[in-house]
């Protein structure tokens, strides 16, 4: 395969990674595509007018890399990769069904001495997030998590009972799907999907809409149908990125229990705690 053919292949690989919400892999493939394109000119494989086009291609790719580095897989970045229009023309139900199929392998069903809940992988190092109340009886002890057809050992590393967030880590190497953390906070009205193990029946999706992000208290309020067992599951945006960690169906607002509202740990709070805990993804 020639350098120019490799460049095209890597560019489309970058687009596929963008569709799964993996910003780091997208940039990695784009940079590799730019290097291959540059090599096609350097080795004399591409010359003349075609060589000039290659130069423009490299500049375009580097611009896309800068956008992703600064703003993640933003609307601008997706548009530059030529896939924003595809999202708009895709039926929302089909879009979420496809995302659930792609992301569910990064989500697992946690079992502890007192019950069960949901957790999900956020790094190829095996780091996972869930709710503190899911694993609050398991600090410094191994617990299990069912991922696909296998059961893996999990260790609780850090907890914050106030935020209701726990950081765990798989005790064995992990090479599967990862759910990346969103760079941008969600906006009211944006659609989201939650993956959870409701009633211990298996992983299931539920869709809803962002209502409010309360950065002061680290809360994300959204509407969706969630049930016991969904706690600790990822709240995903349309790019498959985590914007929150599902926490509780009970939301108290102005002294009353709000109906149809779900409470999650906001991505702003998640990142703040990971930084405090010294965790680099």
N, C-alpha and C positions, 0 to 999 in steps of 0.2 A: 504493500500500500504506500502511495506517495505521501509526502509531507502535506500537500494541499488536501488530499483525501482524508488524511488523519485530522486535519484542522476542522473539516466539515463534520466528521464523525464526533469529535469532541464537543463541537458547538451544540449538536443535537443532544448529546449526552447531558450537557449543561442545562438545556431546556427541560429535559426529563427530570433532572434533580430539582429544578425550580418548581415544577408542578407538584413535587412531593414536599415542598417547603424546606428543603435542605440548602440553606444559603451558602454554607462553607463549601460544600461539594460543588455547587454551581460555580462559585468563583474559581475553585481549583480546576475545574474542567475548562472554563473560559481562558484562564491563564495558559493552560496547556495547549489550547487551540491557537492562541496568539503566538506561542513559541513555535508550534509546528508551521503556522503560516509564514512566520519570519524565516524559518529554515528553508522553506520552498523557494524563497527569493535568494537567500544567501548561497544555496547550493547550485543556483542557476536552473533549478527545475521550472521556475516561473519567471518570465522576462517580459520586457516591453510594457504594453498597456495593461496586461494581466498582472504584472508585478506592481503597477501603481494601484490597481484595485485591491491587491493583497495588503498594501500599506494602509489603505482606507479601512479595510476589514480589521486590521490590528488595532487601529485607533478607536474604532467603534467598540471592539471587545473590551479594551481598557477602560473606556467610558462606562460601559455596563458594569465592569468590576468595581469602579469607584462608587457608582450608585449603590451597589449591593453592600459594599464595605461601609458606606455612610448611613444608609437607610434600610438595609436588609432587602428582602424581596418585595419592595414597594410596588405600587401601581406603575410607576415610571420604569422600574427595572423589568417588570413583567412585559411592559409594552415594548421595551428595547429588544427583548428576547423574542418578540413576535407572538406572544401567547395570551396577551390581555384580551384581545378580541375573542379568542376561543372560549375564554371563561364566560364572557358576556352572552355568548350564543349557546352555552351549555345549560340544559335544564337543571335547576338547583337540586332537585331530588337525585338526579343521576350524578351530579357533581359530588354531593355528600356521600352517596353510595360508593362511588369510586374511591373517595378519600378514606372512608371507613375501611374498605378492603385493603388499601395500601398501608394504613397506619395501625391497624389493630394488632399487628404482630409485635409492636413496641409497647403494647399495653398488657398488663397481667392481672390475675386475680390473687390477691394477698390473703393468706390464711394465718391467723394468730391464735393464741390460746382462748381469746374471748370472742372472736368473730372473724369477719372477712371484710374486704374492701377492694379498692382498685389502686394500681400504681403504674407508672410508665417511665420508660428509659429516656433520658435526656442527653446521654453522652455515650460514645463508643467505649468509654472507660468503665461503663456499667453503672453509672450514677442513675438513681431513680428518685422520683418525687411521689409523695402520697400525703394524706392528711395525718396530722399528729394523733387524732383520735382513733385512727385505724390501727396504729402500731404503738400506742402509748404504754402497753404492757410488755413491750418487746425490746426496750432499749438494752443494748449490749448483749443481745441474744440473737441467734439465727432463727429466721422464720422462712416460710416457703412462699413462692409465688408461681402460679401456673401460667406459662406463656406458650400458647399453641398446645402442642401435645406433650410438652415436657414440663417438669417441675424443677425449679431452681431455688437454691438457698440465697437468702437475702439478709443483709445485716443493716440495722438501723445505726446511722452515724450521728445525726443531729436532729433535734426537734425544737420547735417553737410553739408551745401550747397556745399562746395568745393569738398568733397568726393562724394556728392550726395547720402547720406545714412540717413535714418530716423529710429528711434527706436520707436515702438508703443507698446501698451498693450491692450489686450481685457479687457473690463470693467466687464465681468462676468467670473466665474471659467471655466477653460478649461481642458478637460480630453481626448482629441483626439490625433491624430498622431502628432509627432514632427519631424522636420528636424534638425538633429544635425549638428554642425559645424565641418568641416574636420580639423584634427590635422595637416596633411601634406599638403603643398601647391601642386597644380597640376603641372604636367610637360608637356612641349610642346609635342603634339602628342596624349595626352590622350583624350579619348572620354568623352563628357559631354552631359547632357540633360538640357534644360530650360523648365520650366513650366510657362505659362503666359496666360493672358486673352486678346489675340489679337483681336482688333476691337470690344471688348465687346461681343464676340460670345460665350464665355465660356472657361474654362481652356483647353489648348491644349499643347502638348509637341513639342519640336523641338530639334533635335540632332546636334552636331557639334564637333569640335576638338579644343583643347587649342593651341593657337599660341604663347602667350607670357604672362608672369607675370611681371609687372613692380612694384616692391615693393616700390621703391622710391616715386612713385606717387600714389601708392595704386590702380593700375589699373590691370585688367585681360582682355587680348585680346583673343577672340576666334571666330571661324567661325560658324555661325548658321543662320537660317532664322528666324528673329524676326520682329515684327511689332508693331505699336502703341497699347498700352494696355499691352504689355509684360513687360514693365518697372516695376522693383521691384520684379520680379520673381526670384526664386532660380536657380542657376547654379549648377547642381548635378553631382558628380562623379559616378562611377559604383557601389559604395556602398550606394548610396542614400544620401550622405553627401553633405552639401553646401560648394562649393569652391569659390563662388562669388555671387553677387547680380546684376542681369541684369540691365543695366542702359541706354545705348544708341546705336543706330545703326550707328551713325555718329562718326567715329574715324579719327582724324587728325594725320597723320604721315608725318614728314618731309615737312610740309606745304601743303600736299595734303590730300584729303579725300580718305581713304582706302576703297576699295570695298570688300564686303564679310567679313568685320571685324565687330565684335560686342564688345562694351566696357562694362565692369562690374566692380563693386567695389570688389577688391580682398579680399579673406578670411583673409589675413594678415592685411589689413586695417580695416576690420570689427572687428576683435579681438582687434586691437589697440584702436578703438573708444569705444567699449564696456568696455574695461578696464578703459579708461579715464572717461567714464560716470558712473563708479562704479557699473556696472551690472554684477552680478554673476549668471551664468546659472545653 
